[in-house]
């Protein structure tokens, strides 16, 4: 299961990330509403844990924007506010659940599981685009009867691109999500892994290309062969 945590309290965010990781979930953590929205739109998450009082964009704004874009990912709002009016505002914006701080980790995990079950498919098993299928459990990239195993960073870069087909994914986003916010990785690190992936696409004889958009990032395109 993939979880996005958007919380500006660094200690709380790290603690929640550790709790989710111990449950064998894949977790991304960001600390403001603008980054939270970018991640939520592009990440293919199963559940989003979203603080209300955030820098740049509030949790209310983020969830309203997600629903406006027809992104149905379940959202649990976290806030220090316990007023009924705030709960109503959050639910009216499109949130699925609401928890008031402080809360127990066990209750949060139970609510995450409940929202995942409500979606029917708890875990997304694969991503597909054109003639490619990426198995999210085995990290295997398949085209027809041919397949190739991807290393961790290759897998993460391609997973992000496949989650946003035909959409330009900025290099900065790839660096942050694959190497981490505190990483010293630069554009050439991304370029190296794009090169590795292109070689594997060539090996598979796929119709999919990774196109570089100058000074911006990359997007997937498909051509008939």
NORLIN-V478491 format. One record per residue. N is the residue number from 1. RES is the residue in three letters. PHI is phi in whole degrees, 0 to 359 (NA if undefined). BURIAL is b if it has 9 or more other C-alpha atoms within 8 Angstrom, else e. Layout:
BEGIN
N & RES & PHI & BURIAL
N & RES & PHI & BURIAL
END
This chain:
BEGIN
1 & UNK & NA & b
2 & UNK & 254 & b
3 & UNK & 238 & b
4 & UNK & 250 & b
5 & UNK & 249 & b
6 & UNK & 243 & b
7 & UNK & 209 & b
8 & UNK & 278 & b
9 & UNK & 282 & e
10 & UNK & 300 & e
11 & UNK & 297 & e
12 & UNK & 295 & e
13 & UNK & 300 & b
14 & UNK & 296 & b
15 & UNK & 295 & e
16 & UNK & 296 & b
17 & UNK & 299 & b
18 & UNK & 295 & e
19 & UNK & 299 & b
20 & UNK & 292 & b
21 & UNK & 296 & b
22 & UNK & 296 & e
23 & UNK & 272 & e
24 & UNK & 70 & e
25 & UNK & 273 & b
26 & UNK & 270 & b
27 & UNK & 234 & b
28 & UNK & 244 & b
29 & UNK & 233 & b
30 & UNK & 227 & b
31 & UNK & 237 & b
32 & UNK & 212 & b
33 & UNK & 293 & b
34 & UNK & 294 & b
35 & UNK & 295 & b
36 & UNK & 301 & b
37 & UNK & 295 & b
38 & UNK & 301 & e
39 & UNK & 294 & b
40 & UNK & 298 & b
41 & UNK & 290 & b
42 & UNK & 253 & b
43 & UNK & 269 & e
44 & UNK & 66 & e
45 & UNK & 274 & b
46 & UNK & 272 & b
47 & UNK & 212 & b
48 & UNK & 244 & b
49 & UNK & 257 & b
50 & UNK & 232 & b
51 & UNK & 289 & b
52 & UNK & 276 & b
53 & UNK & 272 & e
54 & UNK & 233 & b
55 & UNK & 294 & b
56 & UNK & 73 & e
57 & UNK & 217 & b
58 & UNK & 287 & b
59 & UNK & 300 & b
60 & UNK & 300 & b
61 & UNK & 296 & b
62 & UNK & 297 & b
63 & UNK & 292 & b
64 & UNK & 297 & b
65 & UNK & 295 & b
66 & UNK & 299 & b
67 & UNK & 292 & b
68 & UNK & 295 & e
69 & UNK & 267 & e
70 & UNK & 62 & e
71 & UNK & 264 & e
72 & UNK & 269 & e
73 & UNK & 309 & e
74 & UNK & 299 & b
75 & UNK & 235 & b
76 & UNK & 253 & b
77 & UNK & 273 & b
78 & UNK & 245 & b
79 & UNK & 203 & b
80 & UNK & 278 & e
81 & UNK & 276 & e
82 & UNK & 243 & e
83 & UNK & 294 & e
84 & UNK & 301 & e
85 & UNK & 298 & e
86 & UNK & 291 & b
87 & UNK & 297 & b
88 & UNK & 297 & e
89 & UNK & 301 & b
90 & UNK & 298 & b
91 & UNK & 291 & b
92 & UNK & 293 & e
93 & UNK & 289 & b
94 & UNK & 124 & b
95 & UNK & 292 & b
96 & UNK & 262 & b
97 & UNK & 205 & e
98 & UNK & 212 & b
99 & UNK & 233 & b
100 & UNK & 261 & b
101 & UNK & 287 & e
102 & UNK & 282 & e
103 & UNK & 220 & e
104 & UNK & 272 & e
105 & UNK & 303 & e
106 & UNK & 298 & e
107 & UNK & 292 & e
108 & UNK & 299 & b
109 & UNK & 299 & b
110 & UNK & 297 & e
111 & UNK & 289 & e
112 & UNK & 299 & b
113 & UNK & 298 & e
114 & UNK & 296 & e
115 & UNK & 293 & b
116 & UNK & 295 & b
117 & UNK & 297 & b
118 & UNK & 296 & e
119 & UNK & 282 & e
120 & UNK & 91 & e
121 & UNK & 271 & e
122 & UNK & 291 & b
123 & UNK & 233 & e
124 & UNK & 286 & e
125 & UNK & 271 & e
126 & UNK & 205 & b
127 & UNK & 239 & b
128 & UNK & 228 & b
129 & UNK & 204 & e
130 & UNK & 53 & e
131 & UNK & 263 & b
132 & UNK & 255 & b
133 & UNK & 224 & b
134 & UNK & 253 & b
135 & UNK & 279 & b
136 & UNK & 282 & b
137 & UNK & 270 & e
138 & UNK & 263 & e
139 & UNK & 62 & b
140 & UNK & 258 & b
141 & UNK & 259 & b
142 & UNK & 238 & b
143 & UNK & 223 & b
144 & UNK & 60 & e
145 & UNK & 272 & e
146 & UNK & 264 & e
147 & UNK & 212 & b
148 & UNK & 211 & b
149 & UNK & 272 & e
150 & UNK & 255 & b
151 & UNK & 292 & e
152 & UNK & 303 & e
153 & UNK & 289 & e
154 & UNK & 302 & b
155 & UNK & 299 & b
156 & UNK & 295 & b
157 & UNK & 298 & b
158 & UNK & 291 & b
159 & UNK & 301 & b
160 & UNK & 295 & b
161 & UNK & 296 & b
162 & UNK & 292 & b
163 & UNK & 285 & b
164 & UNK & 226 & b
165 & UNK & 299 & b
166 & UNK & 65 & e
167 & UNK & 249 & e
168 & UNK & 287 & b
169 & UNK & 257 & b
170 & UNK & 296 & b
171 & UNK & 300 & b
172 & UNK & 299 & e
173 & UNK & 293 & e
174 & UNK & 297 & b
175 & UNK & 298 & b
176 & UNK & 296 & b
177 & UNK & 278 & b
178 & UNK & 265 & b
179 & UNK & 265 & b
180 & UNK & 107 & e
181 & UNK & 295 & e
182 & UNK & 265 & e
183 & UNK & 286 & e
184 & UNK & 264 & e
185 & UNK & 299 & e
186 & UNK & 233 & e
187 & UNK & 305 & b
188 & UNK & 292 & e
189 & UNK & 294 & e
190 & UNK & 297 & b
191 & UNK & 300 & e
192 & UNK & 297 & e
193 & UNK & 285 & b
194 & UNK & 297 & b
195 & UNK & 298 & e
196 & UNK & 301 & b
197 & UNK & 293 & b
198 & UNK & 298 & b
199 & UNK & 296 & e
200 & UNK & 286 & b
201 & UNK & 295 & b
202 & UNK & 296 & e
203 & UNK & 300 & e
204 & UNK & 281 & b
205 & UNK & 57 & e
206 & UNK & 281 & b
207 & UNK & 277 & b
208 & UNK & 274 & b
209 & UNK & 240 & b
210 & UNK & 258 & b
211 & UNK & 266 & e
212 & UNK & 275 & e
213 & UNK & 255 & b
214 & UNK & 310 & e
215 & UNK & 64 & e
216 & UNK & 237 & b
217 & UNK & 177 & b
218 & UNK & 221 & b
219 & UNK & 214 & b
220 & UNK & 272 & b
221 & UNK & 226 & b
222 & UNK & 236 & e
223 & UNK & 237 & e
224 & UNK & 291 & e
225 & UNK & 239 & e
END
